[in-house]
Amino acid sequence: MYTAVTHGVRVTVTPTYLEEQSHPDEGRYFFAYTVEITNLNAERVRLRDRYWKIVDGHGRVQEVHGAGVVGRQPVLGPGEVFTYTSGCPLDTPDGTMQGHYRMERSGGDLFEAEIPAFSLDSPYSRRSLH
């Protein structure tokens, strides 16, 4: 489990290797990650956009930008939590992900909430972040 708190928003990520969706003999590895976003602020916040930096085991970088997460732009009141699960295919048995969410306060101010760097490790890899 990996956690970051930025501007009153806590982001916790739990990655998992999915053996049943992976094909190591073909160089395909699939990972799921569950993200829990908690609003620690006294005002509402809305998740507007996401940015991911994905680095595979060979150092190749892929950047992903997009509106919301899993087709939603959740609004979180004080103390509320939003959880979702998504996935990431890699051509290597390990890699890393990190990024940020662009959040909007109820008054319209925008800020970035950090997504902590986390490792994607299959049973075939030897590296991990802590």
Buried (B, 14 or more C-beta within 10 A) or exposed (E): EBBBBBBBBBBBBBBBBBEEEBEEEEEEBBBBBBBBBBBEBEEBBBBEBBBBBBBBBEEEEEEEEEEBBEEEEBBBEEEEEBEBEEEBEBEBBBBBBBBBBBBBBEEEEEBBBBBBBBBBBBEEBEEEEE
